[in-house]
Amino acid sequence: MSATRIVCTIGPVTQTPEAVRALAQAGMSVARFNGSHGTLEWHKEAIAVVRAAAPGIPVLLDIPGRKIRTGALAVEPFFKAGENIVLTTEPGHDGSRKVPITNDRLHLDLSAGDQILADDGTLRFTVLSVVGNDITCKAENAGQLRSRKGINVPHVRLRGDLITPRDHQLVEFAHKNGVDFIGISFVESAVHVEAVRELAGDWPRIVSKVESRGGVDNLEEIAAATDAIMIDRGDLSVETSLADVAIMQKRILDAGARHGKPVIVATEMLHTMIANPFPTKAEVSDITQAVLDGCAATMLSGETAVGAYPVDAVRCMRQVAAAAECHMQAELDGRRPASDAAEPNALAEATALLCRELPITKIVVFTRSGFAARLISARRPRQPIIAVSDDAMAARSFNLFAGTTGCHTRTKFTRTSTEHIVAGLEEMWRAGVLNDADVILVTGRSYSRAGHRMNLIQVHHISDLAETLKWRRES
């Protein structure tokens, strides 16, 4: 099984219990919902389907943030190169005469000569005039402007609130429906992350989408503030430079590794499999490089939301990622830990080293917040990681970390002893998560005050523990 997590977007073709179970069996690790599409009632029902069909899989809800889209269009206009088309911030239009957009202030930020891109940059327009709420544009190429498609205005600084009324509505929805992660579009600063965190509280966890020049320029502060990062390469390539997008992807992955934050690589990873049963060699290379560069997860969008081969796409992604990991493990086997690492990083490096030198079969991390599991996951050990928490939602969220399975224990953690570790191991043994043949490395925090600490490493043969502590399975 591949350690790389696979994020699957749930849509019209995968909203049934049977489809969700098939995706999970094929390798889905996280179920994603795009808050820009569908009604809240649809999302509520679809999330309930995921919870019932695949209860251990965390849910990620993308919220629009400051992303601009076309509205829901009754008429999706076709146009030729050189023809005029009118975008408007005035509500109530259906696309027959004017195309409504979701940003009600865009007309205040644009002027004649500005460039507008749509649908991941495949459609290009030049602004001819701005009169009232109407933005008259000339089409630079032929095409069709469809509902809910992204609108980008590179090099134009947009005004307005960091958190929109729609964001408020969706964060409240996420709370009510037990969503594990919210993805924030067009994050450009730590201030933006903290504003969302103040609204969201401790849960859901925040995935910051880096997809603009501002996000790249402020990458370090965003990586420090967020819980995870997503590289939305569609908007990133349009907002910055298509020629530089692969280089920026490497920079973002490196920043995630430095801060111990999982990074999701997204957009068109298996785009041809929306309509075809097999990927291109370029797509295979793309997935391979993302894994070799250290991503925690790769993401499927249209491939699993509306595609003809959703399960095949997941299975293909898992196979390609596994092949890349096999090569990467051979490379990592010869690597030695840095001598100047800070205490928790040194413990994570020591854990990775022990797992390469000893016949360890599983790594068990006792962690309330996931900090220790993130650091160990970033070292990409060969062995599966079981991240144990006494917080059920936290345990579920750990499934985003590469090679990691979250596990909820009923035993409450304590700082005054290590009894919860022994009790947690017995609980997992009773449940069959650990078996008598396992040799485990256990790590976590003991006898320490609050904060990110990892100061315990133990190696155990499960058969020895079961015999010594007289564990007995319930009849």
C-alpha positions as CSV (number, residue, x, y, z in Angstrom):
1,M,0.0,0.0,0.0
2,S,1.3,3.4,-0.9
3,A,2.2,5.8,1.9
4,T,1.2,8.8,-0.2
5,R,-2.3,10.0,0.7
6,I,-4.9,10.3,-2.1
7,V,-7.4,13.1,-1.8
8,C,-10.6,12.4,-3.9
9,T,-13.2,15.0,-4.8
10,I,-16.7,13.7,-4.3
11,G,-19.1,14.7,-7.0
12,P,-22.1,13.5,-9.0
13,V,-20.5,10.2,-10.0
14,T,-19.2,9.3,-6.6
15,Q,-21.9,10.4,-4.1
16,T,-23.4,7.0,-3.5
17,P,-22.3,4.6,-0.7
18,E,-21.2,2.0,-3.2
19,A,-18.9,4.6,-5.0
20,V,-17.4,5.9,-1.8
21,R,-16.6,2.3,-0.6
22,A,-15.0,1.6,-4.0
23,L,-12.9,4.7,-3.8
24,A,-11.8,3.8,-0.3
25,Q,-10.9,0.3,-1.3
26,A,-8.9,1.6,-4.3
27,G,-6.9,4.0,-2.0
28,M,-8.8,7.1,-1.1
29,S,-7.4,8.7,2.1
30,V,-9.4,12.0,2.3
31,A,-12.8,12.9,0.8
32,R,-12.9,16.4,-0.6
33,F,-15.9,18.6,-1.2
34,N,-15.7,21.8,-3.3
35,G,-17.9,24.4,-1.5
36,S,-18.0,26.4,-4.8
37,H,-20.3,23.8,-6.4
38,G,-23.5,22.3,-5.2
39,T,-26.0,23.3,-2.5
40,L,-25.3,23.0,1.3
41,E,-28.1,20.4,1.4
42,W,-26.2,18.4,-1.2
43,H,-23.0,18.7,0.7
44,K,-24.7,17.7,3.9
45,E,-26.2,14.5,2.4
46,A,-22.9,13.6,0.6
47,I,-20.8,14.1,3.8
48,A,-23.3,11.8,5.6
49,V,-22.8,9.2,2.9
50,V,-19.0,9.3,3.4
51,R,-19.3,9.1,7.2
52,A,-21.6,6.0,6.9
53,A,-19.7,4.2,4.1
54,A,-16.1,5.1,5.1
55,P,-16.2,6.4,8.7
56,G,-12.4,6.5,9.2
57,I,-11.8,8.8,6.2
58,P,-11.5,12.5,7.0
59,V,-13.5,15.1,5.1
60,L,-12.0,18.3,3.5
61,L,-14.3,21.1,2.5
62,D,-12.9,23.7,0.2
63,I,-14.4,27.1,0.8
64,P,-14.2,29.8,-1.9
65,G,-12.4,32.5,0.1
66,R,-11.5,35.4,-2.3
67,K,-11.6,33.2,-5.4
68,I,-13.7,34.7,-8.2
69,R,-16.0,32.5,-10.2
70,T,-18.8,32.9,-12.8
71,G,-22.2,32.4,-11.4
72,A,-24.8,29.7,-12.0
73,L,-25.6,30.3,-15.7
74,A,-28.8,29.3,-17.5
75,V,-27.0,30.3,-20.7
76,E,-23.3,29.4,-21.0
77,P,-22.2,31.7,-23.9
78,F,-20.0,30.7,-26.8
79,F,-17.9,33.4,-28.4
80,K,-15.3,33.8,-31.1
81,A,-11.9,35.5,-30.9
82,G,-12.4,39.3,-31.1
83,E,-16.0,39.3,-30.0
84,N,-17.1,41.2,-26.9
85,I,-18.5,39.7,-23.8
86,V,-19.9,41.5,-20.7
87,L,-19.0,40.4,-17.2
88,T,-21.0,42.0,-14.4
89,T,-21.0,42.2,-10.6
90,E,-24.7,43.0,-10.7
91,P,-26.8,40.0,-9.5
92,G,-29.8,38.6,-11.4
93,H,-28.2,37.9,-14.8
94,D,-28.3,34.4,-16.3
95,G,-25.5,34.6,-19.0
96,S,-27.7,35.4,-22.0
97,R,-26.7,39.1,-22.1
98,K,-24.2,39.4,-19.2
99,V,-22.2,36.9,-17.3
100,P,-22.5,37.4,-13.5
101,I,-19.4,36.9,-11.3
102,T,-19.1,36.2,-7.6
103,N,-17.0,39.2,-6.6
104,D,-19.3,42.2,-6.2
105,R,-16.4,44.7,-6.1
106,L,-14.4,43.6,-9.1
107,H,-15.6,46.5,-11.3
108,L,-14.0,48.9,-8.8
109,D,-10.5,47.2,-9.2
110,L,-10.3,47.0,-13.0
111,S,-9.8,49.4,-15.8
112,A,-9.3,49.3,-19.6
113,G,-6.3,47.3,-20.7
114,D,-6.4,44.8,-17.8
115,Q,-6.2,41.1,-18.5
116,I,-8.8,38.6,-17.3
117,L,-8.3,34.9,-17.5
118,A,-11.0,32.2,-17.0
119,D,-11.2,28.4,-16.6
120,D,-7.6,27.9,-15.4
121,G,-6.3,30.3,-18.0
122,T,-7.8,28.6,-21.1
123,L,-9.9,31.6,-21.8
124,R,-8.3,35.1,-22.1
125,F,-10.0,38.5,-22.2
126,T,-8.9,42.2,-22.4
127,V,-10.9,44.8,-20.6
128,L,-12.3,47.4,-23.0
129,S,-14.3,49.5,-20.6
130,V,-15.8,49.5,-17.1
131,V,-19.2,51.2,-16.8
132,G,-21.1,50.9,-13.5
133,N,-21.1,47.2,-12.6
134,D,-20.4,46.1,-16.2
135,I,-17.0,45.0,-17.4
136,T,-16.9,44.8,-21.2
137,C,-14.1,42.6,-22.5
138,K,-12.7,41.4,-25.9
139,A,-12.2,37.7,-26.2
140,E,-8.6,36.9,-27.2
141,N,-9.5,33.3,-28.2
142,A,-12.7,31.4,-29.0
143,G,-14.4,29.3,-26.4
144,Q,-17.4,28.9,-24.0
145,L,-17.7,30.5,-20.5
146,R,-19.4,28.0,-18.3
147,S,-21.0,28.1,-14.8
148,R,-18.8,28.2,-11.7
149,K,-15.6,28.6,-13.6
150,G,-12.6,30.4,-12.0
151,I,-11.8,34.0,-12.9
152,N,-8.3,35.4,-12.5
153,V,-7.0,38.9,-12.8
154,P,-3.2,38.6,-12.5
155,H,-1.2,41.6,-11.4
156,V,-4.3,43.4,-10.1
157,R,-4.6,43.9,-6.4
158,L,-8.1,43.1,-5.2
159,R,-9.7,44.9,-2.3
160,G,-12.3,43.5,0.1
161,D,-12.5,41.5,3.3
162,L,-10.2,38.5,3.9
163,I,-13.2,36.4,4.9
164,T,-16.4,36.7,2.8
165,P,-20.0,36.2,4.0
166,R,-20.0,32.9,2.1
167,D,-16.9,31.8,4.1
168,H,-18.7,32.5,7.3
169,Q,-21.6,30.4,6.2
170,L,-19.4,27.5,5.1
171,V,-17.3,27.5,8.3
172,E,-20.5,27.3,10.3
173,F,-21.7,24.5,8.1
174,A,-18.3,22.7,8.6
175,H,-18.8,22.9,12.4
176,K,-22.3,21.5,12.2
177,N,-21.4,18.6,9.9
178,G,-18.2,17.5,11.6
179,V,-15.8,18.4,8.8
180,D,-12.2,17.7,9.6
181,F,-10.4,20.2,7.3
182,I,-11.3,23.4,5.5
183,G,-9.4,24.5,2.5
184,I,-9.0,28.3,2.2
185,S,-8.5,29.7,-1.3
186,F,-6.0,32.4,-2.2
187,V,-4.2,32.5,1.2
188,E,-1.6,35.3,1.0
189,S,-0.5,35.8,4.6
190,A,-0.4,34.4,8.1
191,V,-3.0,37.1,9.0
192,H,-5.4,35.4,6.6
193,V,-4.8,32.0,8.2
194,E,-5.2,33.3,11.7
195,A,-8.4,35.2,10.8
196,V,-9.9,31.9,9.6
197,R,-8.6,30.1,12.7
198,E,-10.3,32.6,14.9
199,L,-13.5,31.9,13.1
200,A,-13.1,28.1,13.0
201,G,-11.6,27.4,16.4
202,D,-9.5,24.3,17.0
203,W,-11.6,22.3,14.4
204,P,-11.7,22.0,11.5
205,R,-8.0,22.1,10.8
206,I,-6.9,24.6,8.1
207,V,-5.5,23.7,4.7
208,S,-4.0,26.8,3.1
209,K,-4.2,26.9,-0.7
210,V,-1.1,28.6,-2.1
211,E,-2.2,29.7,-5.6
212,S,-1.0,33.3,-6.1
213,R,2.1,35.4,-6.1
214,G,1.3,36.7,-2.7
215,G,1.0,33.2,-1.3
216,V,4.4,32.3,-2.8
217,D,6.1,35.5,-1.5
218,N,4.8,34.9,2.0
219,L,5.3,31.1,2.0
220,E,7.3,30.8,5.2
221,E,4.8,32.6,7.4
222,I,1.9,30.8,5.8
223,A,3.6,27.4,6.4
224,A,4.3,28.3,10.0
225,A,0.6,29.3,10.6
226,T,-1.4,26.7,8.8
227,D,-2.0,23.0,9.5
228,A,-1.5,21.8,5.9
229,I,-0.8,23.3,2.5
230,M,-2.4,22.7,-0.9
231,I,-0.7,23.6,-4.1
232,D,-3.5,24.6,-6.5
233,R,-1.5,24.6,-9.7
234,G,-4.4,25.7,-11.9
235,D,-4.7,29.2,-10.3
236,L,-1.0,29.3,-9.4
237,S,0.0,29.0,-13.0
238,V,-2.5,31.6,-14.1
239,E,-1.7,34.1,-11.3
240,T,2.1,33.8,-11.6
241,S,3.8,32.1,-14.6
242,L,3.1,28.8,-16.3
243,A,6.9,28.4,-16.9
244,D,7.7,28.6,-13.2
245,V,4.9,26.5,-11.7
246,A,6.9,23.3,-11.3
247,I,9.7,25.3,-9.6
248,M,7.2,27.0,-7.3
249,Q,5.8,23.6,-6.5
250,K,9.3,22.4,-5.3
251,R,9.6,25.6,-3.2
252,I,6.3,25.0,-1.5
253,L,7.1,21.3,-0.8
254,D,10.4,22.3,0.7
255,A,8.7,24.9,3.0
256,G,6.2,22.3,4.1
257,A,9.0,19.9,5.0
258,R,10.9,22.6,7.0
259,H,7.8,23.3,9.0
260,G,6.6,19.7,9.3
261,K,3.3,20.5,7.5
262,P,1.7,18.0,5.0
263,V,1.5,19.3,1.4
264,I,-1.2,18.3,-1.1
265,V,-0.3,18.6,-4.8
266,A,-3.5,19.3,-6.8
267,T,-4.8,20.1,-10.3
268,E,-4.9,17.9,-13.4
269,M,-2.7,15.1,-12.0
270,L,-4.7,12.5,-14.1
271,H,-6.8,14.9,-16.1
272,T,-7.0,12.7,-19.2
273,M,-8.6,9.9,-17.1
274,I,-11.8,12.1,-16.8
275,A,-12.6,10.7,-20.3
276,N,-10.0,7.9,-20.8
277,P,-9.2,4.7,-18.9
278,F,-5.4,5.3,-19.1
279,P,-3.1,8.2,-18.1
280,T,-0.5,9.9,-20.2
281,K,3.2,9.3,-19.5
282,A,3.4,13.0,-18.6
283,E,0.8,12.5,-15.9
284,V,2.6,9.5,-14.5
285,S,5.8,11.6,-14.4
286,D,4.0,14.4,-12.7
287,I,2.8,12.1,-9.9
288,T,6.2,10.5,-9.6
289,Q,8.0,13.8,-9.2
290,A,5.5,15.1,-6.6
291,V,6.1,12.0,-4.5
292,L,9.9,12.2,-4.9
293,D,9.8,15.8,-3.9
294,G,8.1,14.9,-0.6
295,C,4.4,15.6,-1.0
296,A,2.1,14.0,1.7
297,A,-0.8,13.7,-0.7
298,T,-1.9,14.0,-4.3
299,M,-5.4,15.1,-5.3
300,L,-8.0,14.1,-7.8
301,S,-10.6,16.7,-8.8
302,G,-12.7,16.1,-11.9
303,E,-11.3,12.7,-12.2
304,T,-13.4,11.4,-9.3
305,A,-16.1,14.1,-9.2
306,V,-17.4,13.8,-12.7
307,G,-15.1,11.5,-14.6
308,A,-15.9,8.2,-16.3
309,Y,-13.2,6.2,-14.5
310,P,-13.0,7.5,-10.9
311,V,-12.0,4.2,-9.2
312,D,-9.4,3.4,-12.0
313,A,-7.9,6.9,-11.5
314,V,-7.5,6.3,-7.8
315,R,-6.0,2.9,-8.4
316,C,-3.6,4.3,-11.0
317,M,-2.5,7.1,-8.7
318,R,-1.8,4.6,-5.9
319,Q,0.3,2.4,-8.2
320,V,2.4,5.2,-9.5
321,A,3.0,6.7,-6.1
322,A,4.0,3.3,-4.7
323,A,6.6,2.9,-7.5
324,A,8.0,6.3,-6.7
325,E,8.1,5.5,-3.0
326,C,10.0,2.2,-3.7
327,H,12.7,4.2,-5.5
328,M,12.7,6.9,-2.8
329,Q,13.1,4.3,0.1
330,A,16.2,3.0,-1.6
331,E,17.6,6.5,-1.7
332,L,16.7,7.2,2.0
333,D,18.3,4.0,3.2
334,G,21.7,5.6,2.8
335,R,20.8,8.9,4.4
336,R,22.0,9.9,7.9
337,P,20.3,12.3,10.3
338,A,21.5,15.9,10.7
339,S,23.5,16.4,13.9
340,D,22.3,19.9,14.7
341,A,18.5,19.1,14.7
342,A,16.4,20.5,17.5
343,E,15.1,18.1,20.1
344,P,11.9,17.0,18.5
345,N,13.4,16.8,15.0
346,A,16.3,14.8,16.5
347,L,13.9,12.3,18.0
348,A,12.1,12.1,14.6
349,E,15.4,11.4,12.9
350,A,16.3,8.9,15.5
351,T,13.0,7.1,15.0
352,A,13.6,7.0,11.3
353,L,17.1,5.6,11.8
354,L,16.0,2.9,14.2
355,C,13.3,1.9,11.8
356,R,15.9,1.3,9.2
357,E,18.3,-0.5,11.5
358,L,15.9,-2.7,13.4
359,P,13.2,-5.2,12.2
360,I,10.4,-2.7,13.1
361,T,7.0,-3.6,11.5
362,K,5.0,-0.6,12.8
363,I,5.5,2.8,14.3
364,V,3.1,3.8,17.1
365,V,3.0,7.5,17.9
366,F,1.0,8.7,21.0
367,T,0.1,12.3,20.1
368,R,-2.8,14.5,21.0
369,S,-2.3,17.2,18.4
370,G,-0.4,15.2,15.7
371,F,2.9,17.1,16.0
372,A,5.0,14.0,16.6
373,A,3.2,12.1,13.9
374,R,3.8,14.9,11.4
375,L,7.6,15.1,12.1
376,I,8.0,11.3,11.7
377,S,5.8,11.2,8.6
378,A,8.0,13.9,7.0
379,R,11.0,11.5,7.3
380,R,9.1,8.9,5.2
381,P,9.9,5.7,7.1
382,R,9.2,2.5,5.4
383,Q,7.0,1.2,8.1
384,P,3.3,2.2,8.5
385,I,2.7,4.9,11.2
386,I,-0.2,4.5,13.6
387,A,-0.9,7.9,15.2
388,V,-2.9,7.4,18.4
389,S,-4.9,10.2,20.1
390,D,-7.6,10.4,22.8
391,D,-9.4,13.0,20.6
392,A,-11.5,11.2,17.9
393,M,-11.5,14.2,15.5
394,A,-7.7,14.6,15.8
395,A,-7.2,10.9,15.2
396,R,-9.2,11.1,12.0
397,S,-7.3,14.1,10.8
398,F,-4.0,12.2,11.1
399,N,-5.0,10.2,8.0
400,L,-3.8,13.1,5.9
401,F,-0.1,12.5,6.9
402,A,1.9,10.4,4.5
403,G,1.9,6.7,5.5
404,T,-0.2,7.4,8.6
405,T,-3.4,5.8,10.0
406,G,-5.2,7.7,12.7
407,C,-6.3,5.6,15.7
408,H,-8.7,6.8,18.4
409,T,-8.1,5.4,21.9
410,R,-10.7,5.5,24.7
411,T,-7.9,5.8,27.2
412,K,-7.3,9.4,28.3
413,F,-3.7,10.7,28.0
414,T,-1.9,11.9,31.1
415,R,1.4,13.7,31.7
416,T,2.0,12.1,35.2
417,S,2.6,8.6,33.9
418,T,3.0,6.4,30.8
419,E,0.1,4.2,31.7
420,H,-2.0,5.5,28.8
421,I,0.7,4.1,26.4
422,V,0.4,0.6,27.8
423,A,-3.4,0.8,27.9
424,G,-3.5,2.1,24.3
425,L,-1.2,-0.7,23.0
426,E,-3.4,-3.3,24.7
427,E,-6.5,-1.7,23.2
428,M,-5.0,-1.8,19.7
429,W,-3.9,-5.4,20.3
430,R,-7.4,-6.4,21.3
431,A,-8.8,-4.6,18.2
432,G,-6.3,-6.4,15.9
433,V,-4.5,-3.2,14.9
434,L,-1.4,-4.8,16.4
435,N,-0.7,-8.5,16.4
436,D,1.7,-10.9,18.1
437,A,4.2,-10.9,15.2
438,D,4.7,-7.1,15.3
439,V,7.9,-5.4,16.5
440,I,6.9,-1.9,17.2
441,L,8.6,1.4,17.8
442,V,6.6,3.6,20.2
443,T,7.2,7.3,20.6
444,G,5.4,10.2,22.3
445,R,5.6,12.6,25.2
446,S,6.0,11.6,28.9
447,Y,6.3,13.7,32.1
448,S,6.5,17.0,30.3
449,R,4.6,20.3,30.4
450,A,2.4,21.5,27.6
451,G,4.0,22.2,24.2
452,H,5.5,20.3,21.3
453,R,7.7,17.7,22.9
454,M,8.6,14.2,21.9
455,N,10.9,12.6,24.5
456,L,10.2,8.9,24.5
457,I,11.3,6.1,22.3
458,Q,10.6,2.4,23.1
459,V,10.9,-0.8,21.1
460,H,8.6,-3.7,21.9
461,H,7.8,-7.2,20.7
462,I,4.1,-7.4,21.0
463,S,4.2,-11.1,21.9
464,D,6.5,-10.2,24.9
465,L,4.1,-7.5,26.0
466,A,1.1,-9.7,25.8
467,E,2.7,-12.5,27.8
468,T,4.4,-10.2,30.4
469,L,1.3,-8.0,31.0
470,K,-1.1,-11.0,30.7
471,W,-3.2,-9.4,28.0
472,R,-6.3,-11.4,27.1
473,R,-8.7,-10.9,24.2
474,E,-12.3,-10.6,25.0
475,S,-14.3,-13.7,24.1
